[in-house]
Amino acid sequence: MTNYKLEMPDSEILPSFSLTIPTSCTTAIYSDSDLQAELANKLEKEIHIPVFDGREELYERLTVEQNINFYRKWFGCTKPVSEILVMFELHRQADVPLRKCGISEVRRVFYAKYYMMAAAPIVYREPIHGVDILTINTFMNMLKKLADANIPVLILASNLEHALLLGDTSYKLQDKGLTAIEMDSGDKGTPKDEGRPSAASLFKITAKVEDKLILFDPPEIDYIESQDGKAMIVINDESFAMDETLSSIEKKLERYGFFRCHRSYIVNLQKVREIITWSKNTYSIRVDNKIQSTIPLSRTKIQEIQEIFSSK
């Protein structure tokens, strides 16, 4: 099958965008839950692409193997039942009624069902949310088989770590549009393109997710906090580990409007919504993000941050 070209028209909630979903690898879109819900709705109702989210009913009174056998016949799948059970790590639960299975086992039955449908392109919504490591590995192995079969696959995730883990290519969907998430491949010795902007104008903050590196623009960061001696980037309710300490990153971020508000926190001043006085010597900063995060403000820093904002 050839690559799939997704054309998404503009709507009241969703920005318009164009995306090519290749057959040789998995594409992931990371977004908040509202944009994700709207995107899933558009895909199903207007573009007529099924979105697989594991919300429909299975046959709970039947065993795992009976469920697999039923859907295998229904979709005309030619693979033997025994092969499907092993592929989705269900052979040990083959004789167990589905109603007695755990969340992860049920999710693997859904994976098997969707795989046997042989749909193309395939869109999975939150496929590994709340499941165990075995189930995640099973899903990733299935993605490899789909890529080998040249089937375009799109993952919708509201967890950035999941998008990066599953997607060979990942995108961020926001109100302003769809943008690629920049990855550091770790390749060395790659020649620089002529006319490429200098490193100073392309400053990114690097964090680690699994075995991948993700690059953040400083303005999108809410704050950075210290946990067990390591700096953690925080964006809304998600944290990403850095290979630097808070002290080492502090100087690099000053020019981008970041402020060391506490010995364990550096805040993006553009995200400061409110300075809260709890008592005479206790202060906090409320951050303007989706969850309205509150972080500590040292009493030795209160005058300095007030002067910063009063001079603006």
C-alpha positions, 0 to 999 in steps of 0.5 A: 500500500502507498503512503496515506495523505491525511487532509484535516479541514479547519474546525471550531476546535481543530486547526487544519493540517496536512500529514503524510502517514508512511507505510514503513513506520509508525506516526504519532500525534501528541495532543491534549485530550480535547484536541484528540477527541475532536481529531478522532471524531473528525477521522471517523465521521468525516474522513471515515477512518475507524479509530480503534480505542478499545471502547466497544464491547467484547464477548465477556462470557466467551473465553479468550480463544473463543473471542479470537476464533469468532473475530478471526472468522468474522474478518476472514483472517487466514492466520491460525488461532494458535498463531494469533494467541501466541503473537498477542501473548494470550496463549496462557489465558486461552481457556479463561473467560474474558470477564475474568481477565485483567485490563492488560489481557483484555487490551491484548484481545482488542489488539488481536481483533484490530489486527485481524480486521486488516484495516488500512490506514489504522488509527489507534487512540491511547493504545497503551494507556494503563497497561503492563510492560508485556502488553506494551511490548506486544503492541510494539511488536505488532507495529513492526509487523504492520510496518513490514506489511506496509500498512500506514499506522497513526497513534493518537496519544495525550501522553508525550512519552507514549507518543515518542515510544510508539512513533518513529515520527512524532508530531505535536497538535496544538491550537496553532497547528501540527508541528514535528517534535524534533528528535536528536538522533545522536549521529555524530560527524554529520556535515552542517548544511550551508546557511544553517542558523548558528547554535545560539539561535537554535538553543533547545533544552534536551530531555530523555524519554526511554532511549530517545532525546527530545528537544524543547523550545524554552518558551514551552517549558513551565518550570524546571525542578530538581529531583534527586539531584537531577533536573526535570522539565515540567510541562503541564502535568508531565515531567521529563528528565535532563542529564544536567543539574539545576545549577548547570542549566540556570545560566543557559536559561537566564537569557530566555526569561527563566528565574531561579525562584527557589533552590529546587526550582527555575520558573519561566517568567512568561508563565507566571500568573500569580505570586501568592503570599501564604504567610509573612515568610511563605510564598508560591508562584502560580504557573499559567498552564493547563493544571495551574501548577503551584511552585515554591518561591523562596522568601529571599527571592520575593523582592527580586522577582517583584522588581523584575515584574515592576520594571517591565 
